[in-house]
């Protein structure tokens, strides 16, 4: 096999085996470090949290080692060593150490991304590795650790080094240690054990759960749960476990174990032991794309078959076989629609993945700017198409960075304004029909209309005699080249601002709006479709052609009254009770179609666009509703404004899918300056 062919197979193996699992681990680590940052701020760092991070890094090291990625393995090993010192109390957690952990995690992210792009990594990590190896300092445990001789030998033998450390540390701090004996039926014991551990949560720290099988206890399992308690005593713990077969014993009064257990025989493996336990599979997105395309082609073929059977029924209305064929085609079409929906759903991923990555940005940017910020996330379980989510990351990163740089104030300024020292940034998401709404909110300065107005005038974006309303000010911040930054920082002040964010979101067929209260905060609301692959569309006619318009983009449909049509300058408008509505003729922006003089005047308008920027798209009539698969369009049409793609309605002819938001925005952007 040629060397290039070997390289290709190796890259495919990495993508299949290493990258998906590494991405999951790194995303989880980002969330862990965010929680560690909050814990450090409140001086409530849990060693168990550090141990969780240690285990994840250990898993990543093993994964990289199996993939032959030595650079990632070496960095993960050095990071693991620091985490081991932290969890064992040999190094104290402090802000510089946390920053080092974040730097190491960021380097791992970059290395894994390079593997995804090239199949290997050449990123230099010696500086970070050197800092990791050099990190150290006083730990939290003294050299004369308490003895664990009073502990049942069977329990002590089952403890890991970290668990022994946590136990000694608790005894050194004067906390009480208890052994909870729990006897459960051998079959179906998991719910009762889970309930017992759940009841102990918040009352005591569970150090270890050790199972055992004692002689004469056939059919039952015995568990020794080693816990550390602060204020709660044995009576309080027993009350928590009321109704369960549990006994609470202080450590200094060990319970007799009786006769030693029977010697273990050789370990044998049954088929059940070798079965996997995961209920999910990792499937390349390209394979799902191919599946969706094939289902779409099948749907088109089924639509053609449906028309053929309809013609056969018209010609032979009494023929039983024709009626049966028509019924079969209807059932086939219904099952294909279900399969199509399942193929789309298989591409959906929870937003929590993006929210977790943004946590890294918040921690690093806040620390670099001398600010203190807590990130809160809500609705991360809502799902988006994988391709959509990847393209949404950049706009969300920009919005979060904008909130940290322009919105949230430094601690001293917040205290002077009567606010808490730590700022608050909230990422929330919820589903609205076939779209997902994402809010990026901060409790900072808010948008000051006068400041926006002054900057717009100095930038030449606003005439000197124009006064902006609050809503106009919120729109102005999305103007190209607009910025209120008075300095160049890592995240602002270079003239590349929210206009880029809006263009990116429009490319996703979405919208973005701002609202704010001065001195209280700002919220940016991003609305995007769950997927661009499959949409419910309204099929319309205009100038002899058919178009598909996504239903989610339509605000209302109007039947036009000729007496309310008029022309203002070069624009056609339609008078509505709430004000004039700008009208748009598709033949003015779409290629082809019959000349206007050869067609009757339009009778309907489809209204789309955000409030204040709405436009009425003139059409001749409605064809119907249909769920369509949106496919990319050719290079010649790609740059036309207001096109989302193309689709086939089942009659072997391509139909353009419109993007009403982009059409409305194009009309708005093309108007005379503000």
C-alpha positions in Angstrom: 0.0 0.0 0.0 1.4 3.5 -0.9 2.7 5.7 1.8 0.0 8.4 1.1 -2.6 5.7 1.3 -1.3 4.7 4.7 -1.4 8.3 5.8 -5.0 8.7 4.7 -6.0 5.5 6.6 -4.2 6.8 9.7 -6.0 10.1 9.6 -9.3 8.3 9.2 -8.5 6.1 12.2 -7.7 9.2 14.3 -10.9 10.9 13.3 -12.9 7.7 14.1 -11.2 6.6 17.3 -9.3 9.5 19.0 -10.9 12.8 18.1 -14.5 12.3 19.2 -13.6 11.0 22.6 -10.8 13.6 23.1 -13.2 16.3 22.2 -15.7 15.0 24.9 -12.9 14.9 27.5 -11.6 18.4 26.7 -15.1 19.9 26.8 -15.7 18.2 30.2 -12.4 19.6 31.5 -13.3 23.1 30.4 -16.5 22.9 32.5 -14.5 21.4 35.4 -12.0 24.2 35.4 -14.8 26.8 35.3 -16.3 25.2 38.4 -12.8 25.2 40.0 -12.5 28.9 39.3 -15.8 29.6 41.1 -14.8 27.4 44.0 -11.5 29.1 44.4 -13.3 32.5 44.5 -15.5 31.3 47.3 -12.6 29.4 49.0 -14.6 26.2 48.8 -12.4 24.0 46.7 -13.3 20.3 46.8 -10.5 17.8 46.5 -13.0 15.5 44.9 -13.4 18.0 42.0 -9.6 18.1 41.5 -9.6 14.3 41.5 -12.3 14.3 38.8 -10.0 16.5 36.6 -7.1 14.2 37.3 -9.0 11.2 36.1 -10.1 13.0 32.9 -6.5 14.0 32.1 -5.4 10.5 32.8 -8.0 9.2 30.3 -6.8 11.7 27.7 -3.2 10.7 28.2 -4.1 7.0 27.7 -6.2 7.8 24.6 -3.4 9.9 23.1 -0.9 7.1 23.8 -2.9 4.5 22.0 -3.2 6.9 19.0 0.5 7.4 18.9 0.3 11.1 19.6 3.4 11.5 21.8 3.3 15.3 22.1 -0.2 15.2 23.6 0.7 12.2 25.8 3.7 14.1 27.2 1.8 17.3 27.9 -1.1 15.3 29.5 1.4 13.4 31.7 3.0 16.7 33.0 -0.5 18.1 33.6 -1.5 14.9 35.4 1.6 15.2 37.7 0.6 18.7 38.8 -3.0 17.5 39.4 -1.7 14.6 41.4 0.2 17.0 43.6 -2.9 19.2 44.0 -5.2 16.3 44.9 -2.7 14.8 47.4 -2.2 18.2 49.1 1.5 18.5 48.1 0.7 21.7 46.1 -1.9 24.3 47.2 -4.4 25.6 44.6 -3.9 29.3 44.0 -4.8 31.7 41.1 -1.4 31.2 39.4 -1.8 27.4 39.5 -5.4 27.7 38.1 -4.1 29.9 35.3 -1.4 27.3 34.6 -4.1 24.6 34.4 -6.1 26.7 31.9 -2.9 27.4 29.8 -2.2 23.7 29.6 -5.8 22.9 28.7 -5.8 25.5 26.0 -2.6 24.0 24.6 -4.2 20.6 24.5 -7.2 22.0 22.7 -4.9 23.5 20.1 -2.9 20.3 19.7 -6.0 18.2 19.2 -7.5 20.7 16.7 -4.2 20.5 14.8 -4.6 16.7 14.8 -8.1 17.0 13.4 -6.9 19.3 10.6 -3.6 17.6 9.6 -3.5 14.2 11.3 -0.6 15.2 13.6 0.6 18.0 15.8 3.7 20.1 15.6 2.7 22.6 18.2 5.5 23.5 20.6 4.5 22.8 24.2 7.9 22.9 26.0 7.2 26.2 27.7 3.9 25.0 29.2 5.5 21.6 30.1 8.4 23.4 31.9 6.0 25.5 33.9 4.0 22.4 34.9 7.1 20.5 36.0 8.4 23.5 38.0 5.1 24.2 39.7 5.0 23.2 43.4 4.7 24.7 46.7 3.4 24.0 50.2 0.6 21.5 50.5 -2.3 21.4 52.9 -1.3 18.3 54.9 1.4 18.3 57.5 4.2 15.7 57.5 2.9 13.9 60.5 -0.3 12.5 59.0 -2.7 10.6 61.3 -2.5 6.8 61.4 -5.2 4.7 59.8 -4.5 1.7 62.0 -8.0 1.8 63.5 -9.6 1.3 60.1 -10.8 -2.2 59.2 -7.9 -3.8 57.2 -10.3 -5.1 54.5 -11.5 -1.5 53.9 -8.1 0.0 54.1 -6.8 -2.5 51.5 -9.4 -1.3 49.1 -8.6 2.4 49.4 -6.6 4.3 46.7 -3.7 6.6 47.5 -6.0 9.6 47.0 -8.7 8.2 49.3 -6.2 7.5 52.0 -4.9 11.1 51.6 -8.5 12.5 51.9 -9.1 10.4 55.0 -5.9 11.5 56.7 -6.6 15.1 55.8 -10.1 14.9 57.3 -8.7 13.5 60.5 -6.1 16.2 60.7 -8.8 18.8 60.4 -10.7 17.2 63.3 -13.6 15.9 61.2 -15.5 12.8 62.3 -15.1 9.6 60.2 -17.8 6.9 60.1 -18.2 3.5 58.5 -21.8 2.8 57.3 -22.6 -0.9 57.0 -25.2 -1.5 54.3 -26.7 -5.0 53.6 -28.6 -5.3 50.3 -30.1 -8.1 48.2 -27.6 -9.3 45.7 -30.0 -9.0 42.8 -31.1 -5.5 41.9 -29.1 -3.8 44.7 -28.2 -0.7 42.5 -31.3 1.5 43.2 -31.0 1.0 47.0 -27.2 1.8 47.0 -27.8 4.8 44.8 -30.6 6.0 47.2 -28.3 5.6 50.2 -25.5 7.6 48.6 -28.0 10.3 47.5 -29.3 10.7 51.1 -25.7 11.2 52.3 -25.1 13.9 49.8 -24.8 17.3 51.5 -24.5 15.7 55.0 -21.2 13.9 54.6 -18.4 13.4 52.1 -18.3 9.8 50.7 -14.6 8.7 50.7 -15.1 5.2 49.3 -17.7 2.4 48.9 -16.3 -1.1 49.5 -18.4 -4.1 48.6 -17.9 -7.5 50.3 -19.5 -10.9 50.4 -19.5 -12.4 53.9 -19.8 -16.1 54.7 -23.4 -17.2 55.4 -24.8 -14.2 53.5 -25.8 -15.9 50.2 -28.1 -13.8 48.1 -27.0 -10.5 49.8 -24.2 -8.0 49.3 -22.5 -6.0 52.1 -21.2 -2.5 51.5 -18.9 -0.5 53.8 -19.4 3.2 53.0 -16.5 5.3 54.5 -17.7 8.9 55.0 -16.3 12.1 56.6 -18.7 14.4 58.4 -18.2 17.9 59.7 -21.0 18.7 62.2 -23.3 15.7 61.6 -22.9 12.9 64.1 -23.9 9.2 64.0 -27.5 9.9 65.0 -27.9 12.5 62.2 -26.5 10.1 59.6 -28.7 7.2 60.9 -31.7 9.5 60.6 -30.8 10.2 57.0 -30.7 6.5 56.2 -33.9 5.7 58.0 -35.8 2.8 56.3 -32.6 1.3 54.8 -30.7 -1.7 56.2 -27.8 0.5 57.4 -25.7 0.8 60.6 -23.5 3.8 61.4 -20.2 3.1 63.2 -17.6 5.7 64.3 -14.1 4.9 63.0 -12.6 4.6 66.5 -15.0 1.7 67.3 -14.4 -0.8 64.4 -17.0 -3.5 64.0 -15.8 -7.1 64.2 -15.5 -8.8 60.9 -15.9 -12.4 62.0 -14.3 -15.2 60.1 -12.2 -14.3 57.1 -13.8 -14.6 53.8 -13.2 -17.6 51.6 -10.1 -17.4 49.3 -10.8 -16.2 45.9 -10.5 -18.7 43.1 -9.2 -17.9 39.6 -11.1 -15.2 37.7 -13.1 -16.4 34.8 -14.7 -14.3 32.1 -18.2 -14.9 30.9 -19.6 -13.6 27.6 -21.6 -11.0 29.5 -18.4 -9.6 31.0 -17.1 -8.8 27.5 -20.1 -6.9 26.2 -19.9 -3.1 25.8 -21.9 -0.8 28.0 -22.2 2.3 25.8 -25.5 2.9 24.2 -24.3 5.4 21.6 -22.1 5.3 18.5 -19.9 7.9 16.9 -20.8 8.4 13.3 -19.0 10.8 10.9 -21.1 13.8 9.9 -20.3 13.2 6.3 -22.0 9.8 6.5 -25.1 11.4 8.0 -25.1 13.9 5.2 -24.9 11.1 2.6 -27.8 9.3 4.3 -29.9 12.5 4.2 -29.1 13.1 0.6 -30.1 9.5 -0.3 -33.4 9.8 1.6 -34.1 13.1 -0.2 -33.6 11.4 -3.5 -35.9 8.6 -2.4 -38.5 11.1 -1.5 -38.3 12.7 -4.9 -38.7 9.3 -6.5 -41.7 8.5 -4.3 -43.3 11.8 -5.3 -42.9 10.9 -9.0 -44.4 7.5 -8.3 -47.3 9.1 -6.5 -48.0 11.3 -9.5 -47.9 8.3 -11.8 -50.3 6.3 -9.6 -52.6 9.3 -9.5 -52.7 9.4 -13.3 -53.4 5.7 -13.4 -56.3 6.1 -10.9 -57.8 8.8 -13.1 -57.5 6.5 -16.1 -58.7 3.4 -14.3 -60.8 4.6 -11.3 -62.3 1.2 -10.7 -59.1 -0.9 -10.9 -58.4 -2.4 -7.5 -54.7 -2.9 -8.1 -54.3 0.8 -8.9 -56.0 1.8 -5.6 -53.8 -0.6 -3.7 -50.7 0.8 -5.4 -51.8 4.3 -4.5 -52.3 3.4 -0.9 -48.8 1.7 -0.8 -47.2 4.8 -2.3 -48.8 7.0 0.4 -47.5 4.7 3.2 -44.1 4.7 1.6 -44.1 8.5 1.5 -45.0 8.7 5.2 -42.3 6.3 6.2 -39.7 8.2 4.1 -40.7 11.5 5.9 -40.1 9.7 9.2 -36.8 8.4 8.0 -35.9 11.8 6.8 -36.7 13.4 10.1 -34.6 10.7 11.9 -31.6 11.4 9.7 -31.8 15.1 10.5 -32.2 14.4 14.3 -29.1 12.2 14.2 -27.1 15.3 13.4 -28.3 17.2 16.4 -26.0 17.9 19.3 -26.6 19.7 22.7 -25.6 23.3 23.0 -23.9 22.5 26.3 -20.8 21.5 24.2 -20.5 25.1 22.9 -21.4 26.6 26.3 -18.6 24.5 28.0 -16.0 25.8 25.5 -17.1 29.4 26.1 -16.4 28.9 29.8 -12.7 28.7 28.9 -12.9 32.0 27.2 -14.7 33.7 30.1 -12.1 32.5 32.7 -9.1 33.5 30.6 -10.4 36.8 29.3 -11.7 37.9 32.7 -8.4 37.1 34.4 -6.4 38.9 31.7 -8.5 42.1 32.0 -8.5 42.1 35.8 -12.2 41.4 36.1 -14.1 38.8 38.1 -17.0 37.1 36.3 -19.2 34.1 36.9 -20.6 32.3 33.9 -24.1 30.7 34.2 -25.6 28.5 31.5 -29.2 27.5 31.1 -30.9 25.4 28.4 -27.7 23.6 27.3 -29.8 20.5 26.6 -31.4 22.2 23.5 -30.0 20.8 20.3 -28.6 22.2 17.1 -27.4 20.6 13.9 -23.7 19.8 14.2 -22.7 21.9 11.2 -24.9 24.8 12.4 -23.3 24.6 15.9 -19.7 24.7 14.5 -20.5 27.8 12.5 -22.2 29.4 15.5 -19.2 29.2 17.8 -17.4 32.2 16.3 -20.3 34.7 16.7 -20.9 33.5 20.2 -17.3 33.9 21.1 -17.4 37.5 19.8 -20.5 38.3 21.8 -19.0 36.8 25.0 -15.7 38.7 24.5 -17.7 41.9 23.8 -19.6 41.5 27.0 -16.4 40.9 29.0 -14.6 43.8 27.4 -17.3 46.5 27.1 -20.1 45.3 29.4 -18.8 44.0 32.7 -17.0 46.6 34.8 -13.8 46.1 36.9 -14.5 45.1 40.6 -13.8 48.5 42.0 -16.2 50.2 39.5 -18.9 47.7 40.3 -18.6 48.2 44.0 -18.8 52.0 43.6 -22.0 51.5 41.5 -23.5 49.4 44.3 -23.1 46.1 42.5 -21.5 42.8 43.6 -17.8 42.6 43.1 -18.1 39.7 40.6 -19.9 40.2 37.3 -22.5 37.9 36.0 -22.6 36.5 32.4 -25.5 34.3 31.4 -25.8 32.0 28.4 -29.3 30.7 28.0 -31.1 28.8 25.2 -34.6 27.7 24.5 -36.5 26.2 21.6 -39.1 28.2 19.7 -40.8 26.0 17.0 -38.1 25.0 14.5 -35.6 27.5 15.8 -33.4 27.9 18.9 -33.1 31.3 20.7 -29.8 32.0 22.5 -29.4 34.9 24.9 -26.0 36.3 25.9 -26.7 38.6 28.9 -24.4 40.5 31.2 -25.1 42.8 34.2 -22.6 45.4 33.2 -22.7 49.0 32.0 -25.4 48.6 29.4 -25.5 50.5 26.0 -25.4 54.2 26.5 -27.3 55.9 23.7 -25.3 59.2 23.9 -22.0 57.3 23.7 -23.2 55.4 20.6 -24.4 58.6 19.0 -21.1 60.4 19.6 -19.0 57.6 18.2 -21.3 57.3 15.2 -20.9 61.0 14.4 -17.1 60.9 14.9 -16.9 57.9 12.6 -18.9 59.5 9.9 -21.8 57.1 10.2 -24.3 59.7 11.5 -25.1 63.2 10.4 -24.3 65.9 13.0 -28.0 66.9 13.2 -29.4 63.4 13.6 -30.5 62.2 17.1 -30.8 58.5 17.6 -33.7 56.8 19.3 -32.9 54.0 21.7 -33.8 51.3 19.1 -31.8 53.1 16.4 -28.8 53.2 18.8 -29.1 49.4 19.2 -29.1 49.0 15.4 -26.1 51.4 15.0 -23.8 49.1 17.0 -24.2 46.6 14.2 -23.0 49.1 11.5 -19.7 48.2 9.7 -16.7 49.9 11.3 -18.6 51.0 14.4 -16.8 50.6 17.7 -17.0 52.3 21.1 -13.6 51.0 22.2 -11.2 53.7 23.1 -8.2 51.3 23.2 -7.0 48.2 21.4 -7.2 45.1 23.6 -7.1 41.4 23.0 -10.8 41.3 22.0 -11.8 44.8 20.8 -10.8 48.1 19.3 -9.8 47.0 15.8 -12.8 48.1 13.8 -14.0 44.5 13.4 -17.2 44.5 15.4 -20.7 43.4 15.7 -21.3 43.8 12.0 -19.3 40.7 11.4 -21.4 38.9 14.0 -24.6 39.9 12.3 -23.3 38.8 8.9 -22.2 35.4 10.3 -25.6 34.9 11.8 -27.5 36.0 8.7 -25.4 33.4 6.8 -27.0 30.8 9.1 -30.4 32.2 8.2 -30.7 33.6 11.7 -31.2 37.0 13.4 -29.6 39.0 16.2 -31.1 41.8 18.2 -29.8 43.8 21.2 -31.6 45.3 24.2 -30.2 47.1 27.1 -30.7 49.0 30.3 -28.1 51.6 31.2 -26.0 50.6 34.2 -27.9 47.3 34.5 -26.7 45.2 31.6 -27.2 44.1 28.0 -28.7 41.1 26.2 -28.0 40.0 22.7 -30.6 37.6 21.4 -29.6 35.2 18.6 -32.2 33.2 16.8 -31.2 30.4 14.4 -32.9 27.4 12.8 -32.2 24.1 14.4 -31.0 22.8 11.0 -30.6 24.1 7.5 -31.0 20.7 6.0 -34.7 20.2 6.3 -37.3 23.0 6.6 -41.0 23.4 6.4 -41.6 25.7 3.5 -44.4 27.7 1.8 -44.3 27.2 -1.9 -45.3 30.4 -3.8 -45.5 31.6 -7.4 -43.9 34.8 -8.7 -43.5 36.0 -12.2 -44.0 32.5 -13.7 -41.7 30.8 -11.3 -42.0 28.8 -8.0 -40.1 29.6 -4.9 -39.9 27.9 -1.4 -39.9 30.2 1.6 -39.1 28.8 5.1 -42.3 29.0 7.2 -40.2 30.0 10.3 -39.1 33.2 8.5 -42.6 34.4 7.7 -44.4 36.9 10.0 -47.6 37.1 8.0 -49.2 36.8 4.6 -51.1 39.7 3.1 -53.8 39.9 0.4 -53.1 43.3 -1.2 -55.6 46.1 -1.6 -54.6 48.1 -4.7 -55.8 51.3 -3.0 -53.2 51.0 -0.3 -50.2 50.7 -2.7 -48.1 53.7 -3.3 -44.6 54.7 -4.4 -42.2 56.7 -2.2 -39.2 57.8 -4.1 -37.9 54.6 -5.7 -39.6 52.3 -3.3 -43.0 50.7 -3.4 -44.8 50.7 0.0 -48.1 49.2 1.3 -49.9 51.2 4.0 -50.7 49.1 7.1 -52.3 50.4 10.4 -48.9 50.1 12.1 -47.1 52.0 9.3 -45.9 51.7 5.8 -44.4 48.3 4.7 -41.6 48.3 2.1 -42.3 45.9 -0.8 -39.8 43.9 -2.8 -40.3 42.3 -6.2 -38.4 39.0 -6.7 -37.8 39.7 -10.4 -35.7 42.6 -9.3 -33.2 40.4 -7.4 -33.6 36.9 -9.0 -32.4 35.9 -12.4 -34.8 34.9 -15.1 -38.6 35.0 -14.9 -41.1 36.7 -17.2 -40.9 40.5 -17.8 -43.2 42.5 -15.5 -45.3 43.8 -18.3 -46.3 40.2 -19.3 -47.7 39.4 -15.8 -50.7 40.5 -13.8 -50.0 42.8 -10.8 -49.0 40.9 -7.7 -51.9 40.0 -5.4 -50.1 38.9 -2.3 -47.2 39.8 -0.1 -45.2 37.5 2.3 -44.0 39.6 5.2 -40.6 38.8 6.7 -37.8 40.5 8.7 -37.4 41.8 12.2 -39.8 44.5 13.6 -38.7 47.9 12.1 -36.9 46.2 9.2 -39.8 44.1 7.8 -40.3 43.8 4.0 -43.2 42.4 2.0 -42.1 40.0 -0.8 -44.6 40.3 -3.6 -45.9 37.1 -5.1 -48.7 36.0 -7.4 -50.1 33.1 -5.5 -49.7 30.2 -3.1 -48.9 26.6 -4.2 -48.9 24.9 -0.8 -46.8 23.7 2.2 -44.1 21.1 2.0 -41.1 19.9 4.0 -38.1 20.3 1.8 -34.4 19.3 1.9 -32.3 22.4 1.3 -29.3 21.7 -1.0 -26.4 23.9 -1.9 -26.6 26.0 -5.1 -24.1 26.5 -7.8 -21.3 29.0 -7.8 -23.1 31.3 -10.2 -26.1 31.8 -7.8 -24.2 31.5 -4.5 -23.5 35.3 -4.2 -27.1 36.4 -4.9 -28.7 38.0 -1.8 -31.6 36.2 -0.2 -31.0 32.6 -1.4 -30.7 29.8 1.1 -30.3 27.0 -1.5 -32.4 24.9 -3.8 -34.7 22.0 -3.5 -36.7 19.5 -5.6 -40.4 19.3 -5.0 -40.7 15.9 -6.6 -41.4 16.9 -10.2 -37.7 16.8 -11.3 -37.4 20.6 -11.4 -35.2 22.7 -9.1 -36.9 25.4 -7.0 -34.9 28.2 -5.3 -35.3 28.4 -1.5 -35.5 32.0 -0.4 -33.9 33.5 2.7 -36.4 36.3 3.6 -34.3 37.7 6.5 -31.4 38.2 4.1 -33.7 39.8 1.5 -35.1 42.2 4.1 -31.6 43.0 5.4 -30.3 43.5 1.8 -33.1 46.0 1.1 -32.4 47.7 4.5 -28.7 47.9 3.9 -29.2 49.3 0.4 -31.2 52.3 1.6 -29.8 55.8 1.9 -27.5 56.2 4.9 -28.9 57.0 8.4 
